[in-house]
Amino acid sequence: MAIWKRACTNSADMSRVLITIPVYNESKIIKKNLEVLCDACAADIPEHDWFVEVADNASDDGTASIVEQVMQSRPRVLLRRIATRGKGGAIRASWLAHAHDQDVLVFMDADLAADVHALPRLIGPIVRDETDLCCGSRFVGASKVERSFLRNAVSWAFRLWQRLVLGLPVKDSQCGFKAASSQLVRDIVPRMRETGFLVDAELLAFANARRFRIAEIPVDWIEHRDASRQSTVKLWRDGWKFLWGAWRIRRRVHLSTASR
C-alpha cells in the first residue's frame, strides 16, 4: 500500500513524473541516495511535477522505516510496500498504481549507478512525444562505465543472447535506468510477468513487438558507488536464469501478439 502525499497542484504545462526505486534491504544507502536523487530532481527537472516512490519488496532490515523518516523532510518521497521479493514485481506494482495519474514513469536502481543528472535527457524525449520508451545505455555514444572486466564480459554475452533470442533493438537491455510514457505502461505492463531482474528485457520485448518507439541515451555508470553495497545479481548463480528467461519472454510475447 502506498503512502501518497501531493506537495503541489499540477499546472497545465507540467508533466507528471514518477520515479520508482525498487528496493530490497537497502538500509545502508537508501537515506543518502534518496536525498541525492531529490536534490538532483529539484535542480534538473524543476519544470515537472516529480515524485520518487520507493517500492520496498519485503525488506527485513528496516529499509521501509528509514524511508518513512526521509518522508518527513522530503514530501516528494513516497513509500509502497510489496509483500514479495523481486525487482520486476516492485516496478510493475508501482507503475500500474500510477499509470493513470502520471505522464512519465521512470525506474532506476537504488544504488544510483546511473548518473542521476541524466534524468532530463531520459524523460525529455517522452515529454516531447519523440519516443515512448527511453533507455539509459552504457554502450552507446559518450557513455562512461566503471565496472570490472568480468562483469563487462558477461554483460556482453548476455546482451548478445537477448538480442538473438528477443530481437531487442537496443545495445543495453539491462541498464536499470528507463522511462516510459503512461500510454505504454497501460498497454504493456499488465501483460508482463517477470518478477526479477529480467523485467527490463520483458519491457523492451513487449514494447518492440507492439511497435512502440524506443530510444537509447548514453549514461555515466559506476557499478558500486557505495563500496559497502554488493549486487544481488550473482553472475554464475543467475546466469542460467538469463539464458532460459529470454526464451520464456519470447514465448510470452509471441502468444500475446498472436492473440491480438
Sequence and secondary structure as in RCSB ss.txt:
>XXXX:A:sequence
MAIWKRACTNSADMSRVLITIPVYNESKIIKKNLEVLCDACAADIPEHDWFVEVADNASDDGTASIVEQVMQSRP
RVLLRRIATRGKGGAIRASWLAHAHDQDVLVFMDADLAADVHALPRLIGPIVRDETDLCCGSRFVGASKVERSFL
RNAVSWAFRLWQRLVLGLPVKDSQCGFKAASSQLVRDIVPRMRETGFLVDAELLAFANARRFRIAEIPVDWIEHR
DASRQSTVKLWRDGWKFLWGAWRIRRRVHLSTASR
>XXXX:A:secstr
 EE    S   TT  EEEEEEEESS TTTHHHHHHHHHHHHHHH TTSEEEEEEEEES  SSHHHHHHHHHHH T
TEEEEEESS  HHHHHHHHHHHHTTT SEEEEE TT  B GGGHHHHHHHHHTTS SEEEEESSSTT EEE  HH
HHHHHHHHHHHHHHHH  SSS S  SEEEEEHHHHHHHGGG    STTHHHHHHHHHHHTT  EEEEE EEETTS
STT   S  HHHHHHHHHHHHHHHHHHHHHHHHT 
